[in-house]
Amino acid sequence: MFEVENLQVSYGQSQVIHDISFKADKNETLAIMGRNGMGKTTLFKSLMGILPSQASKVRVADTEVAALESHKRVASGIAYVPQGRMIFPTLTVQENIETGLQVSKMKSIPDEIFALFPVLHDMRHRKGGNLSGGQQQQLAIARALVTNPKVLLLDEPTEGIQPSIIKDIAKVLNEIRKMREITIIVSEQVLSFTMEIADRIIVIEKGKFIHEDRRENVDAAMIKKFLTV
Ligand SMILES: Nc1ncnc2c1ncn2[C@@H]1O[C@H](COP(=O)(O)OP(=O)(O)OP(=O)(O)O)[C@@H](O)[C@H]1O
């Protein structure tokens, strides 16, 4: 269970996240949707402790992480797949994944990871920078997963990825949830993708949550209106 209360984030004098509170359960996927510039990346970076923020609560299971630095938040069970993937281009696929192992103290990459992402096994000796966008996205997810997270945050995972691969990513996120029963929180602009993975969809506008639906009650036309400029 992941719980956030009264989160505020500012860049200097300019407040970008305004008093956001939400909860997400174990084995739940939550999608936070909004146009460019609405605060999705800022929200995720603050939850990871990469950006300074104020909150009365940021709780992962029974651990309060609001006062912790980023690496301690990771050790407490939050993992992050940043926008643009940010894999290490000069390291091999295997080395990229291994950078996550220090956190979980595992000695080698578990078979489960390569079962989820067979293409990464085939390409394990290639440099990360030589992979396609979709493969790099899979690599970034694999690297996050080996930290053994309770909460997995993914910032716009479909950005710049072709439609057939977007479907693969949706499939893999559903498999991960089934296997690990973790909380997955994804920021997105693509409704067809979030409708395949999310239990709940929240709309963010100018740093505030302005709308929320369970997937089965989603009014697609309304959400699309929020997403178009
Ligand atoms: N380093 C920064 N300094 C000042 N303002 C910033 C900074 N980074 C982002 N902002 C502003 O904060 C607001 C939210 O930006 P953010 O990147 O979080 O939005 P986003 O929803 O993730 O959009 P995108 O999809 O374009 O990444 C925007 O108005 C943006 O201009």
The ligand as an ORCA input file, in Angstrom:
! r2SCAN-3c Opt
* xyz 0 1
  N      13.309     22.680    -13.342
  C      12.195     23.425    -13.417
  N      12.182     24.711    -13.016
  C      11.071     25.462    -13.089
  N       9.881     25.008    -13.541
  C       9.831     23.740    -13.952
  C      10.967     22.883    -13.926
  N      10.601     21.649    -14.404
  C       9.281     21.759    -14.724
  N       8.822     22.996    -14.444
  C       7.435     23.473    -14.643
  O       6.587     22.702    -13.832
  C       5.368     22.417    -14.505
  C       5.140     20.909    -14.524
  O       6.130     20.279    -15.342
  P       6.301     18.697    -15.437
  O       7.516     18.412    -16.257
  O       6.207     18.111    -14.109
  O       4.988     18.301    -16.258
  P       4.622     16.957    -16.985
  O       3.152     16.800    -16.776
  O       5.496     15.869    -16.579
  O       4.852     17.310    -18.499
  P       5.742     16.537    -19.592
  O       4.869     15.469    -20.089
  O       5.981     17.625    -20.589
  O       6.980     16.083    -18.920
  C       5.468     23.064    -15.878
  O       4.829     24.297    -15.816
  C       6.959     23.234    -16.062
  O       7.216     24.344    -16.883
*
